[in-house]
Amino acid sequence: MSRNSKKKKIILICSDGGHFAQIRELEPLFTKYDYLIVTEKSKATIPMAERYNMKFLKSRPKGSGRGLGFYFSVLQNLFLSIGILIGHYPKVVITTGSHTALPMCFLAKLVGSKVVWILSFARVKSKAFSANIAYPICNRFIVQWPEMTKHYKKAIHLGGIY
C-alpha cells in the first residue's frame, strides 16, 4: 500500500479565476492529504494540471447570467461530479465557490463527506448566491471578513487566506 493511500482524501473545488486563486492559497494542505482539485476548464486552468492533481468541469457560458446556458452547465457538472466523486471518494470537500461547486457539495453531503465552504475574499458586505444555496448543508462555513458573520450566523471567521 502506498503512503498516499493512507492519507485522507479531500476534494478542493471551485470556479476558475479568483475562486481558483484562493484554492491555490491552500496549497500547504495538498501535501497533508490525498487531494484533487476540481475546477472549470479554461485557458488559465489547463496549464495548472501539470503542477497539481486536477480534474475539470464545464465552464458556464461567460456573460450569460443565470440563463438557460447557466443551468445547462450546472446539470452537466452534476453528472461530471458524480464520476469524479466516485473516483476520488473524499472525507471532505472544500470549496471557495461558486456555482461550479454546488453539484459536488450536494453529492458529497449525500454520500457522507463533510462540506467546508470558504466564502470568497471578495465578499466583504454582501451574501453570495451560490453560498446561500450551499449554506444549509455545510459542516463548516468560513468567512474571510468579520462583517460576514452578521449574514451567516453559523459562520466562522478565520481571517483571509491571502
DSSP file (Angstrom, degrees, kcal/mol; ACC not computed):
  #  RESIDUE AA STRUCTURE BP1 BP2  ACC     N-H-->O    O-->H-N    N-H-->O    O-->H-N    TCO  KAPPA ALPHA  PHI   PSI    X-CA   Y-CA   Z-CA
    1    1 A M              0   0    0      0, 0.0     5,-0.0     0, 0.0     2,-0.0   0.000 360.0 360.0 360.0 130.2    0.0    0.0    0.0
    2    2 A S     >  -     0   0    0      1,-0.1     4,-0.5     3,-0.0     3,-0.4  -0.323 360.0-118.4 -74.1 158.2    1.4    3.4   -1.0
    3    3 A R  H >> S+     0   0    0      1,-0.2     3,-1.3     2,-0.2     4,-0.5   0.876 113.4  59.0 -62.0 -38.1    1.9    6.1    1.5
    4    4 A N  H >4 S+     0   0    0      1,-0.3     3,-1.0     2,-0.2    -1,-0.2   0.833  96.4  61.4 -62.1 -33.5   -0.5    8.4   -0.4
    5    5 A S  H 34 S+     0   0    0     -3,-0.4    -1,-0.3     1,-0.3    -2,-0.2   0.689  98.9  57.4 -70.8 -15.5   -3.3    5.8    0.0
    6    6 A K  H << S+     0   0    0     -3,-1.3    -1,-0.3    -4,-0.5    -2,-0.2   0.646  89.1  92.6 -85.4 -16.4   -3.1    6.2    3.8
    7    7 A K  S << S-     0   0    0     -3,-1.0    26,-0.1    -4,-0.5     2,-0.1  -0.498  89.6-102.5 -76.6 146.7   -3.7    9.9    3.6
    8    8 A K        -     0   0    0     24,-0.3    26,-2.4    -2,-0.2     2,-0.4  -0.432  38.7-121.7 -65.4 141.7   -7.3   11.2    3.9
    9    9 A K  E     +a   34   0A   0     80,-0.2    82,-2.9    24,-0.2    83,-1.1  -0.698  33.7 177.1 -89.7 136.8   -8.8   12.2    0.6
   10   10 A I  E     -ab  35  92A   0     24,-1.9    26,-1.0    -2,-0.4     2,-0.4  -0.966  19.4-148.5-132.5 152.7  -10.0   15.7    0.0
   11   11 A I  E     -ab  36  93A   0     81,-2.0    83,-3.1    -2,-0.3     2,-0.6  -0.990   6.0-162.1-118.0 131.4  -11.5   17.5   -3.0
   12   12 A L  E     -ab  37  94A   0     24,-2.8    26,-2.9    -2,-0.4     2,-0.4  -0.968  20.3-179.0-110.7 116.7  -10.9   21.2   -3.4
   13   13 A I  E     +ab  38  95A   0     81,-2.4    83,-1.0    -2,-0.6    84,-0.6  -0.930  11.2 138.3-125.9 142.5  -13.5   22.5   -5.9
   14   14 A C  E     - b   0  97A   0     24,-2.1    26,-0.5    -2,-0.4    84,-0.3  -0.986  48.6 -92.5-166.1 165.8  -14.0   26.0   -7.3
   15   15 A S        -     0   0    0     82,-2.0     5,-0.2    -2,-0.3    81,-0.1  -0.335  55.1 -96.2 -74.5 170.0  -14.8   28.1  -10.3
   16   16 A D  S >  S+     0   0    0      3,-0.2     3,-0.9     4,-0.1     2,-0.3  -0.134  89.3  36.0 -78.6-175.1  -11.9   29.5  -12.3
   17   17 A G  T 3> S-     0   0    0      1,-0.2     4,-2.1     2,-0.2     3,-0.3  -0.524 126.5  -1.1  75.8-134.7  -10.5   33.0  -11.8
   18   18 A G  H 3> S+     0   0    0     -2,-0.3     4,-2.0     1,-0.2    -1,-0.2   0.818 132.2  56.8 -63.4 -33.8  -10.4   34.4   -8.3
   19   19 A H  H <> S+     0   0    0     -3,-0.9     4,-1.8     2,-0.2    -1,-0.2   0.904 109.2  46.9 -64.1 -40.3  -12.0   31.3   -6.7
   20   20 A F  H  > S+     0   0    0     -3,-0.3     4,-2.1     2,-0.2    -2,-0.2   0.884 108.5  55.2 -68.0 -39.2   -9.2   29.2   -8.1
   21   21 A A  H  X S+     0   0    0     -4,-2.1     4,-0.8     1,-0.2    -1,-0.2   0.890 108.1  49.7 -60.2 -38.8   -6.6   31.6   -6.9
   22   22 A Q  H >< S+     0   0    0     -4,-2.0     3,-0.5     1,-0.2     4,-0.4   0.884 107.6  52.9 -69.9 -38.0   -8.0   31.3   -3.4
   23   23 A I  H >< S+     0   0    0     -4,-1.8     3,-1.8     1,-0.2    -1,-0.2   0.905 104.7  56.5 -61.0 -40.2   -7.9   27.5   -3.6
   24   24 A R  H >< S+     0   0    0     -4,-2.1     3,-1.4     1,-0.3    -1,-0.2   0.759  94.6  66.7 -65.8 -22.9   -4.3   27.6   -4.6
   25   25 A E  T << S+     0   0    0     -4,-0.8    -1,-0.3    -3,-0.5    -2,-0.2   0.684  92.4  62.9 -68.0 -16.8   -3.6   29.6   -1.4
   26   26 A L  T X>  +     0   0    0     -3,-1.8     3,-2.5    -4,-0.4     4,-0.5   0.221  66.4 123.1 -89.8  14.5   -4.5   26.4    0.5
   27   27 A E  H X>  +     0   0    0     -3,-1.4     3,-1.4     1,-0.3     4,-0.7   0.773  58.5  70.0 -52.0 -33.2   -1.5   24.6   -1.1
   28   28 A P  H 34 S+     0   0    0      0, 0.0     4,-0.5     0, 0.0     3,-0.4   0.806  95.3  57.6 -55.8 -25.8    0.0   23.6    2.3
   29   29 A L  H X> S+     0   0    0     -3,-2.5     4,-1.3     1,-0.2     3,-0.8   0.797  89.7  74.4 -69.8 -28.0   -2.9   21.3    2.7
   30   30 A F  H << S+     0   0    0     -3,-1.4     5,-0.5    -4,-0.5     3,-0.2   0.846  96.3  45.9 -59.2 -37.0   -2.0   19.5   -0.5
   31   31 A T  T 3< S+     0   0    0     -4,-0.7    -1,-0.3    -3,-0.4    -2,-0.2   0.719 110.4  54.5 -79.3 -19.9    0.9   17.6    1.0
   32   32 A K  T <4 S+     0   0    0     -3,-0.8   -24,-0.3    -4,-0.5     2,-0.3   0.697 114.3  36.0 -83.8 -20.0   -1.0   16.6    4.1
   33   33 A Y  S  < S-     0   0    0     -4,-1.3     2,-1.3    -3,-0.2   -24,-0.2  -0.853  86.1-105.7-131.5 161.6   -3.8   15.0    2.2
   34   34 A D  E     -a    9   0A   0    -26,-2.4   -24,-1.9    -2,-0.3     2,-0.2  -0.774  61.9-173.4 -84.0  93.6   -4.5   12.9   -0.9
   35   35 A Y  E     -a   10   0A   0     -2,-1.3     2,-0.3    -5,-0.5   -24,-0.2  -0.506  28.5-169.6 -99.9 159.1   -6.0   15.9   -2.7
   36   36 A L  E     -a   11   0A   0    -26,-1.0   -24,-2.8    -2,-0.2     2,-0.5  -0.956  13.9-149.4-141.5 126.4   -7.8   16.5   -6.0
   37   37 A I  E     -ac  12  54A   0     16,-2.8    18,-2.2    -2,-0.3     2,-0.5  -0.839  13.1-169.1 -94.7 132.5   -8.5   20.0   -7.3
   38   38 A V  E     +ac  13  55A   0    -26,-2.9   -24,-2.1    -2,-0.5     2,-0.3  -0.989  22.2 141.5-122.7 125.2  -11.7   20.3   -9.4
   39   39 A T  E     - c   0  56A   0     16,-1.7    18,-2.7    -2,-0.5   -24,-0.2  -0.891  52.6 -67.7-150.0 178.2  -12.3   23.5  -11.4
   40   40 A E  E     - c   0  57A   0    -26,-0.5     2,-0.6    -2,-0.3    18,-0.2  -0.459  50.1-113.0 -73.8 145.0  -13.6   24.8  -14.7
   41   41 A K        +     0   0    0     16,-2.3    18,-0.3    -2,-0.1     2,-0.3  -0.700  58.1 140.8 -80.2 119.3  -11.7   24.0  -17.8
   42   42 A S     >  -     0   0    0     -2,-0.6     4,-2.4    16,-0.1     3,-0.2  -0.932  67.3 -94.3-150.4 171.1  -10.3   27.3  -19.2
   43   43 A K  T  4 S+     0   0    0     -2,-0.3    -1,-0.0     1,-0.2    -2,-0.0   0.823 124.9  48.2 -59.5 -31.2   -7.1   28.7  -20.8
   44   44 A A  T  4 S+     0   0    0      1,-0.1     4,-0.3     2,-0.1    -1,-0.2   0.808 116.2  40.2 -80.4 -30.6   -5.9   29.7  -17.4
   45   45 A T  T >> S+     0   0    0     -3,-0.2     3,-1.0     2,-0.1     4,-0.6   0.797  97.5  72.7 -93.2 -28.9   -6.5   26.4  -15.6
   46   46 A I  G >< S+     0   0    0     -4,-2.4     3,-1.5     1,-0.3     4,-0.2   0.907  97.2  50.2 -55.5 -46.8   -5.5   23.8  -18.2
   47   47 A P  G >4 S+     0   0    0      0, 0.0     3,-1.4     0, 0.0     4,-0.3   0.767  98.9  68.3 -64.3 -21.9   -1.7   24.5  -17.7
   48   48 A M  G X> S+     0   0    0     -3,-1.0     4,-2.4    -4,-0.3     3,-1.2   0.683  80.4  77.2 -70.7 -16.6   -2.1   24.2  -14.0
   49   49 A A  G << S+     0   0    0     -3,-1.5    -1,-0.3    -4,-0.6     5,-0.2   0.682  85.1  63.3 -68.0 -16.1   -2.8   20.4  -14.4
   50   50 A E  G <4 S+     0   0    0     -3,-1.4    -1,-0.3    -4,-0.2    -2,-0.2   0.772 113.6  33.0 -74.2 -25.7    1.0   20.0  -14.9
   51   51 A R  T <4 S+     0   0    0     -3,-1.2     2,-0.3    -4,-0.3    -2,-0.2   0.781 121.7  40.6 -98.3 -34.0    1.6   21.2  -11.4
   52   52 A Y  S  < S-     0   0    0     -4,-2.4     2,-0.8   -15,-0.0    -1,-0.1  -0.790  84.6-105.3-119.7 157.6   -1.5   19.9   -9.5
   53   53 A N        +     0   0    0     -2,-0.3   -16,-2.8    -3,-0.1     2,-0.3  -0.752  62.9 166.5 -77.5 110.5   -3.6   16.8   -9.4
   54   54 A M  E     -c   37   0A   0     -2,-0.8     2,-0.3    -5,-0.2   -16,-0.2  -0.922  35.1-170.8-136.8 153.5   -6.7   18.2  -11.2
   55   55 A K  E     -c   38   0A   0    -18,-2.2   -16,-1.7    -2,-0.3     2,-0.4  -0.945  25.8-132.6-132.7 155.5   -9.9   17.3  -12.9
   56   56 A F  E     -c   39   0A   0     -2,-0.3     2,-0.2   -18,-0.2   -16,-0.2  -0.870  13.3-164.9-119.2 145.9  -12.0   19.7  -14.9
   57   57 A L  E     -c   40   0A   0    -18,-2.7   -16,-2.3    -2,-0.4     2,-0.3  -0.674  41.6 -81.7-111.1 171.6  -15.7   20.6  -15.1
   58   58 A K        -     0   0    0     -2,-0.2     2,-0.2    15,-0.2    19,-0.1  -0.555  42.5-126.8 -76.9 136.7  -17.5   22.5  -17.8
   59   59 A S        -     0   0    0    -18,-0.3    -1,-0.1    -2,-0.3     3,-0.1  -0.538  24.7-115.4 -77.0 148.0  -17.3   26.3  -17.6
   60   60 A R        -     0   0    0     -2,-0.2     2,-0.2     1,-0.1    10,-0.1  -0.527  43.9 -87.0 -77.7 154.3  -20.5   28.2  -17.7
   61   61 A P    >   -     0   0    0      0, 0.0     3,-1.4     0, 0.0     4,-0.2  -0.444  51.2-116.9 -60.8 127.3  -21.1   30.4  -20.7
   62   62 A K  T 3  S+     0   0    0      1,-0.2    -3,-0.0    -2,-0.2     8,-0.0  -0.418  93.7  13.4 -69.9 139.1  -19.5   33.8  -19.9
   63   63 A G  T 3  S+     0   0    0     -2,-0.1    -1,-0.2     1,-0.1     0, 0.0   0.593  93.1 114.3  75.9  10.7  -21.8   36.8  -19.7
   64   64 A S    X   -     0   0    0     -3,-1.4     3,-1.4     1,-0.3     6,-0.2   0.551  56.0-161.0 -91.6  -6.1  -24.9   34.5  -19.6
   65   65 A G  T 3   -     0   0    0      1,-0.2    -1,-0.3    -4,-0.2    -2,-0.0  -0.412  64.6 -34.4  60.7-135.4  -26.0   35.4  -16.1
   66   66 A R  T 3  S+     0   0    0     -2,-0.1    -1,-0.2     4,-0.1     5,-0.0  -0.230 101.6 131.2-112.7  42.9  -28.4   32.7  -14.8
   67   67 A G  S X> S-     0   0    0     -3,-1.4     4,-1.7     3,-0.0     3,-0.5   0.016  79.5 -71.6 -79.3-168.0  -30.0   32.0  -18.2
   68   68 A L  H 3> S+     0   0    0      1,-0.2     4,-2.2     2,-0.2     5,-0.2   0.851 131.1  57.1 -57.7 -39.4  -30.6   28.6  -19.8
   69   69 A G  H 3> S+     0   0    0      1,-0.2     4,-2.1     2,-0.2    -1,-0.2   0.873 104.6  52.8 -61.9 -37.8  -26.9   28.1  -20.5
   70   70 A F  H <> S+     0   0    0     -3,-0.5     4,-1.9    -6,-0.2    -1,-0.2   0.950 111.5  44.3 -61.6 -50.4  -26.0   28.5  -16.8
   71   71 A Y  H  X S+     0   0    0     -4,-1.7     4,-2.0     1,-0.2    -2,-0.2   0.839 111.3  54.4 -67.5 -32.9  -28.5   25.9  -15.7
   72   72 A F  H  X S+     0   0    0     -4,-2.2     4,-2.5     2,-0.2    -1,-0.2   0.906 108.4  49.0 -65.6 -41.5  -27.4   23.5  -18.5
   73   73 A S  H  X S+     0   0    0     -4,-2.1     4,-2.5     2,-0.2   -15,-0.2   0.875 109.2  52.4 -67.3 -35.6  -23.7   23.8  -17.4
   74   74 A V  H  X S+     0   0    0     -4,-1.9     4,-1.5     2,-0.2    -1,-0.2   0.912 110.4  48.6 -63.6 -41.7  -24.8   23.1  -13.8
   75   75 A L  H  X S+     0   0    0     -4,-2.0     4,-1.6     2,-0.2    -2,-0.2   0.921 111.6  48.8 -64.5 -44.5  -26.6   20.0  -15.0
   76   76 A Q  H  X S+     0   0    0     -4,-2.5     4,-2.2     1,-0.2    -2,-0.2   0.921 110.9  50.9 -59.4 -43.8  -23.6   18.8  -17.0
   77   77 A N  H  X S+     0   0    0     -4,-2.5     4,-2.5     1,-0.2    -1,-0.2   0.780 101.8  62.0 -68.3 -26.1  -21.4   19.4  -14.0
   78   78 A L  H  X S+     0   0    0     -4,-1.5     4,-1.6     2,-0.2    -1,-0.2   0.955 108.6  41.6 -60.1 -49.4  -23.7   17.3  -11.8
   79   79 A F  H  X S+     0   0    0     -4,-1.6     4,-1.4     1,-0.2    -2,-0.2   0.887 115.5  49.4 -68.8 -38.9  -23.0   14.3  -14.0
   80   80 A L  H  X S+     0   0    0     -4,-2.2     4,-2.0     1,-0.2    -1,-0.2   0.893 108.6  54.8 -64.0 -38.7  -19.3   15.0  -14.2
   81   81 A S  H  X S+     0   0    0     -4,-2.5     4,-2.9     1,-0.2     5,-0.2   0.844 100.8  59.1 -64.9 -34.8  -19.1   15.5  -10.5
   82   82 A I  H  X S+     0   0    0     -4,-1.6     4,-2.3     1,-0.2    -1,-0.2   0.949 108.4  44.7 -58.8 -48.9  -20.7   12.0   -9.9
   83   83 A G  H  X S+     0   0    0     -4,-1.4     4,-2.0     1,-0.2    -2,-0.2   0.897 114.8  47.9 -62.7 -41.6  -17.8   10.4  -11.8
   84   84 A I  H  X S+     0   0    0     -4,-2.0     4,-1.7     2,-0.2    -1,-0.2   0.912 111.3  50.6 -66.2 -42.5  -15.2   12.5  -10.0
   85   85 A L  H  < S+     0   0    0     -4,-2.9    -2,-0.2     1,-0.2    -1,-0.2   0.897 111.4  47.8 -63.8 -41.3  -16.7   11.8   -6.6
   86   86 A I  H >< S+     0   0    0     -4,-2.3     3,-0.6    -5,-0.2    -1,-0.2   0.891 113.6  48.6 -65.3 -39.4  -16.7    8.0   -7.2
   87   87 A G  H 3< S+     0   0    0     -4,-2.0    -2,-0.2     1,-0.3    -1,-0.2   0.747 126.1  25.1 -74.2 -24.8  -13.1    8.1   -8.5
   88   88 A H  T 3< S-     0   0    0     -4,-1.7    -1,-0.3    -5,-0.1    -2,-0.1  -0.472  79.6-165.2-138.2  62.0  -11.7   10.1   -5.5
   89   89 A Y    <   -     0   0    0     -3,-0.6   -80,-0.2     1,-0.1     2,-0.1  -0.319  19.6-158.1 -58.3 102.9  -14.1    9.4   -2.7
   90   90 A P        -     0   0    0      0, 0.0   -80,-0.2     0, 0.0     3,-0.1  -0.463  31.0-147.8 -91.4 155.5  -13.2   12.2   -0.2
   91   91 A K  S    S+     0   0    0    -82,-2.9    23,-2.8     1,-0.3     2,-0.4   0.786  93.0  21.9 -77.3 -32.9  -13.7   12.6    3.5
   92   92 A V  E     -bd  10 114A   0    -83,-1.1   -81,-2.0    21,-0.2     2,-0.5  -0.995  62.0-155.3-140.3 140.7  -14.0   16.3    3.0
   93   93 A V  E     -bd  11 115A   0     21,-2.9    23,-3.1    -2,-0.4     2,-0.4  -0.983  17.6-168.4-112.2 124.7  -14.9   18.7    0.1
   94   94 A I  E     +bd  12 116A   0    -83,-3.1   -81,-2.4    -2,-0.5     2,-0.4  -0.945  10.4 176.7-114.4 132.6  -13.5   22.2    0.5
   95   95 A T  E     -bd  13 117A   0     21,-2.6    23,-3.6    -2,-0.4   -81,-0.2  -0.985  37.1-165.8-138.6 149.1  -14.7   25.0   -1.8
   96   96 A T  E     -     0   0A   0    -83,-1.0    24,-0.2     1,-0.5   -82,-0.1   0.183  64.4-151.0-105.9  10.0  -14.2   28.7   -2.3
   97   97 A G  E     +b   14   0A   0    -84,-0.6   -82,-2.0     1,-0.2    -1,-0.5  -0.338  51.9 151.0  91.0-174.4  -17.3   28.7   -4.5
   98   98 A S    >>  -     0   0    0    -84,-0.3     3,-1.8    -2,-0.1     4,-0.6   0.174  68.1 -55.3-110.8-112.6  -19.1   29.4   -6.6
   99   99 A H  G >4 S+     0   0    0      1,-0.3     3,-1.1     2,-0.2    -2,-0.0   0.811 122.6  63.6 -52.8 -36.2  -21.8   27.8   -8.9
  100  100 A T  G 34 S+     0   0    0      1,-0.3     4,-0.5     2,-0.1    -1,-0.3   0.807 101.5  51.9 -59.3 -31.2  -19.4   25.2  -10.2
  101  101 A A  G <> S+     0   0    0     -3,-1.8     4,-2.5     1,-0.2    -1,-0.3   0.673  86.3  85.6 -81.9 -18.3  -19.0   23.7   -6.7
  102  102 A L  H <X S+     0   0    0     -3,-1.1     4,-2.3    -4,-0.6     5,-0.3   0.912  88.5  46.4 -57.2 -51.8  -22.7   23.3   -5.9
  103  103 A P  H  > S+     0   0    0      0, 0.0     4,-2.5     0, 0.0     5,-0.2   0.932 115.0  47.9 -58.0 -44.0  -23.3   19.9   -7.5
  104  104 A M  H  > S+     0   0    0     -4,-0.5     4,-2.9     1,-0.2     5,-0.2   0.907 110.4  52.2 -62.5 -41.9  -20.2   18.4   -5.9
  105  105 A C  H  X S+     0   0    0     -4,-2.5     4,-2.1     2,-0.2    -1,-0.2   0.926 112.7  43.8 -61.4 -45.6  -21.1   19.8   -2.5
  106  106 A F  H  X S+     0   0    0     -4,-2.3     4,-1.9    -5,-0.2    -1,-0.2   0.905 115.5  47.9 -68.7 -41.0  -24.6   18.3   -2.5
  107  107 A L  H  X S+     0   0    0     -4,-2.5     4,-1.5    -5,-0.3    -2,-0.2   0.924 111.2  51.4 -63.7 -43.8  -23.4   15.0   -3.9
  108  108 A A  H  <>S+     0   0    0     -4,-2.9     5,-2.6     1,-0.2     4,-0.4   0.914 108.9  50.6 -60.0 -43.2  -20.7   14.8   -1.3
  109  109 A K  H ><5S+     0   0    0     -4,-2.1     3,-1.2     1,-0.2    -1,-0.2   0.894 106.5  56.0 -61.7 -39.9  -23.1   15.5    1.5
  110  110 A L  H 3<5S+     0   0    0     -4,-1.9    -1,-0.2     1,-0.3    -2,-0.2   0.832 109.7  45.3 -61.5 -33.5  -25.4   12.7    0.2
  111  111 A V  T 3<5S-     0   0    0     -4,-1.5    -1,-0.3    -3,-0.3    -2,-0.2   0.354 124.7 -99.1 -95.8   6.5  -22.6   10.2    0.5
  112  112 A G  T < 5S+     0   0    0     -3,-1.2    -3,-0.2    -4,-0.4     2,-0.2   0.535  74.5 139.3  94.4   6.6  -21.4   11.3    3.9
  113  113 A S      < -     0   0    0     -5,-2.6    -1,-0.3    -6,-0.2   -21,-0.2  -0.517  55.0-112.5 -78.0 152.7  -18.5   13.5    3.1
  114  114 A K  E     -d   92   0A   0    -23,-2.8   -21,-2.9    -2,-0.2     2,-0.5  -0.589  25.7-144.8 -83.1 150.1  -18.1   16.8    5.0
  115  115 A V  E     -d   93   0A   0     22,-0.3    24,-2.3    -2,-0.2    25,-1.7  -0.974  14.2-174.3-122.0 124.7  -18.5   20.1    3.2
  116  116 A V  E     -de  94 140A   0    -23,-3.1   -21,-2.6    -2,-0.5     2,-0.5  -0.978   5.8-165.5-120.0 120.0  -16.5   23.2    4.0
  117  117 A W  E     -de  95 141A   0     23,-2.3    25,-3.2    -2,-0.5     2,-0.7  -0.920   4.2-164.0-107.0 124.7  -17.3   26.4    2.2
  118  118 A I  E     - e   0 142A   0    -23,-3.6    25,-0.2    -2,-0.5     3,-0.1  -0.929  24.3-132.1-106.8 108.6  -14.8   29.3    2.3
  119  119 A L        -     0   0    0     23,-3.2    25,-0.2    -2,-0.7   -22,-0.1  -0.335  36.0 -89.6 -63.1 139.2  -16.7   32.4    1.3
  120  120 A S    >   -     0   0    0    -24,-0.2     3,-1.7     1,-0.1    24,-0.3  -0.085  23.8-126.7 -51.7 142.2  -14.8   34.4   -1.3
  121  121 A F  T 3  S+     0   0    0      1,-0.3    -1,-0.1  -103,-0.1    -2,-0.1   0.766 110.5  65.3 -58.1 -27.3  -12.4   37.1   -0.1
  122  122 A A  T 3  S+     0   0    0      1,-0.1     2,-1.2     2,-0.1     3,-0.3   0.663  79.7  89.5 -72.7 -16.2  -14.3   39.5   -2.4
  123  123 A R    <   +     0   0    0     -3,-1.7    21,-0.3     1,-0.2    22,-0.2  -0.699  43.8 143.6 -86.9  96.4  -17.4   39.1   -0.2
  124  124 A V  S    S+     0   0    0     -2,-1.2    -1,-0.2     3,-0.1    23,-0.1   0.776  79.3   0.3-102.0 -36.5  -17.0   41.8    2.3
  125  125 A K  S    S+     0   0    0     -3,-0.3     2,-0.3     1,-0.1    -2,-0.1   0.525 115.9  64.5-133.3 -12.3  -20.5   43.1    2.9
  126  126 A S  S    S-     0   0    0      1,-0.0    -1,-0.1    25,-0.0    22,-0.0  -0.875  74.0-111.5-124.9 153.8  -23.0   41.1    0.8
  127  127 A K        -     0   0    0     -2,-0.3     2,-0.4    -3,-0.1    -3,-0.1  -0.258  29.9-124.8 -73.1 164.4  -24.2   37.5    0.6
  128  128 A A     >  -     0   0    0      1,-0.1     4,-2.5    -5,-0.1     5,-0.2  -0.940   7.7-135.1-116.7 136.1  -23.3   35.2   -2.4
  129  129 A F  H  > S+     0   0    0     -2,-0.4     4,-1.4     1,-0.2    -1,-0.1   0.926 105.7  40.9 -53.5 -54.5  -26.0   33.4   -4.4
  130  130 A S  H  > S+     0   0    0      1,-0.2     4,-2.1     2,-0.2    -1,-0.2   0.893 113.8  53.3 -65.9 -40.3  -24.2   30.0   -4.5
  131  131 A A  H  > S+     0   0    0      1,-0.2     4,-2.4     2,-0.2    -1,-0.2   0.886 105.2  55.4 -62.1 -38.5  -23.1   30.2   -0.9
  132  132 A N  H  < S+     0   0    0     -4,-2.5    -1,-0.2     1,-0.2    -2,-0.2   0.873 108.4  48.5 -61.7 -37.4  -26.7   30.9    0.1
  133  133 A I  H  < S+     0   0    0     -4,-1.4    -2,-0.2    -5,-0.2    -1,-0.2   0.909 118.7  38.4 -69.2 -42.5  -27.7   27.6   -1.6
  134  134 A A  H >X S+     0   0    0     -4,-2.1     3,-1.9     1,-0.2     4,-0.8   0.739  92.3  90.4 -81.1 -24.4  -25.0   25.6    0.0
  135  135 A Y  G >< S+     0   0    0     -4,-2.4     3,-1.0     1,-0.3    -1,-0.2   0.815  81.5  54.9 -45.8 -46.9  -25.1   27.2    3.4
  136  136 A P  G 34 S+     0   0    0      0, 0.0    -1,-0.3     0, 0.0    -2,-0.1   0.772 112.5  42.9 -64.2 -23.6  -27.6   24.8    5.0
  137  137 A I  G <4 S+     0   0    0     -3,-1.9   -22,-0.3    -4,-0.2     2,-0.2   0.506  87.3 113.3-100.0  -4.0  -25.6   21.7    4.1
  138  138 A C    <<  -     0   0    0     -3,-1.0   -22,-0.2    -4,-0.8     3,-0.2  -0.468  51.3-159.6 -74.5 135.5  -22.2   22.9    5.1
  139  139 A N  S    S+     0   0    0    -24,-2.3     2,-0.4     1,-0.3   -23,-0.2   0.829  89.2  16.9 -75.9 -35.1  -20.4   21.3    8.0
  140  140 A R  E     -e  116   0A   0    -25,-1.7   -23,-2.3    -3,-0.0     2,-0.5  -0.998  66.0-168.0-137.0 137.7  -18.2   24.4    8.3
  141  141 A F  E     -e  117   0A   0     13,-0.5    15,-2.6    -2,-0.4     2,-0.4  -0.957  14.7-167.4-127.9 110.7  -18.8   27.8    6.7
  142  142 A I  E     -ef 118 156A   0    -25,-3.2   -23,-3.2    -2,-0.5     2,-0.3  -0.839   4.5-165.5-107.9 132.2  -15.8   30.1    6.8
  143  143 A V  E     - f   0 157A   0     13,-2.5    15,-1.3    -2,-0.4    16,-0.6  -0.864  15.7-151.3-113.5 151.4  -15.8   33.8    6.1
  144  144 A Q  S    S+     0   0    0     -2,-0.3    16,-0.1   -24,-0.3    13,-0.1   0.470  82.8  54.5-100.2  -3.9  -12.8   35.9    5.5
  145  145 A W  S >  S-     0   0    0    -22,-0.2     3,-1.6    14,-0.1     4,-0.3  -0.998  76.3-137.0-130.6 132.8  -14.2   39.2    6.8
  146  146 A P  G >  S+     0   0    0      0, 0.0     3,-1.6     0, 0.0     4,-0.3   0.816 100.8  67.4 -60.4 -30.3  -15.7   39.5   10.3
  147  147 A E  G >  S+     0   0    0      1,-0.3     3,-1.4     2,-0.2     4,-0.4   0.787  88.7  67.2 -59.2 -27.3  -18.7   41.6    8.9
  148  148 A M  G X> S+     0   0    0     -3,-1.6     4,-2.0     1,-0.3     3,-0.6   0.650  80.0  75.8 -74.1 -13.8  -19.9   38.5    7.1
  149  149 A T  G <4 S+     0   0    0     -3,-1.6    -1,-0.3    -4,-0.3     6,-0.2   0.713  88.2  62.6 -68.4 -17.1  -20.8   36.7   10.4
  150  150 A K  G <4 S+     0   0    0     -3,-1.4    -1,-0.2    -4,-0.3     3,-0.2   0.841 109.5  39.0 -71.2 -33.6  -23.8   39.0   10.5
  151  151 A H  T <4 S+     0   0    0     -3,-0.6     2,-0.6    -4,-0.4    -2,-0.2   0.808 122.6  40.8 -85.4 -32.6  -25.1   37.5    7.3
  152  152 A Y    ><  -     0   0    0     -4,-2.0     3,-1.8     1,-0.1    -1,-0.2  -0.885  69.8-168.9-122.2  97.4  -24.2   33.9    8.0
  153  153 A K  T 3  S+     0   0    0     -2,-0.6    -1,-0.1     1,-0.3    -4,-0.1   0.788  85.9  45.8 -62.8 -32.9  -24.9   33.1   11.7
  154  154 A K  T 3  S+     0   0    0      2,-0.1   -13,-0.5   -12,-0.0    -1,-0.3   0.334  89.6 123.0 -92.7  10.3  -23.1   29.7   11.8
  155  155 A A    <   -     0   0    0     -3,-1.8     2,-0.5    -6,-0.2   -13,-0.2  -0.319  53.5-143.3 -71.1 152.4  -20.0   31.1   10.0
  156  156 A I  E     -f  142   0A   0    -15,-2.6   -13,-2.5    -2,-0.0     2,-0.7  -0.972   7.9-145.2-114.7 128.9  -16.6   31.1   11.5
  157  157 A H  E     +f  143   0A   0     -2,-0.5   -13,-0.2   -15,-0.2     3,-0.1  -0.857  30.9 158.5 -95.9 116.5  -14.2   34.0   10.8
  158  158 A L        -     0   0    0    -15,-1.3   -14,-0.1    -2,-0.7    -1,-0.1   0.270  53.0-109.3-116.3   7.9  -10.6   32.8   10.5
  159  159 A G        -     0   0    0    -16,-0.6    -1,-0.4     3,-0.0   -14,-0.1  -0.321  56.1 -36.7  87.8-178.0   -9.3   35.8    8.6
  160  160 A G        -     0   0    0      1,-0.1   -17,-0.0    -2,-0.1   -15,-0.0  -0.431  38.5-141.2 -81.1 154.0   -8.2   36.0    5.0
  161  161 A I              0   0    0      1,-0.2    -1,-0.1    -2,-0.1    -2,-0.0   0.442 360.0 360.0 -92.3  -0.2   -6.4   33.2    3.2
  162  162 A Y              0   0    0    -41,-0.0    -1,-0.2     0, 0.0    -3,-0.0   0.434 360.0 360.0 -91.3 360.0   -4.2   35.6    1.3
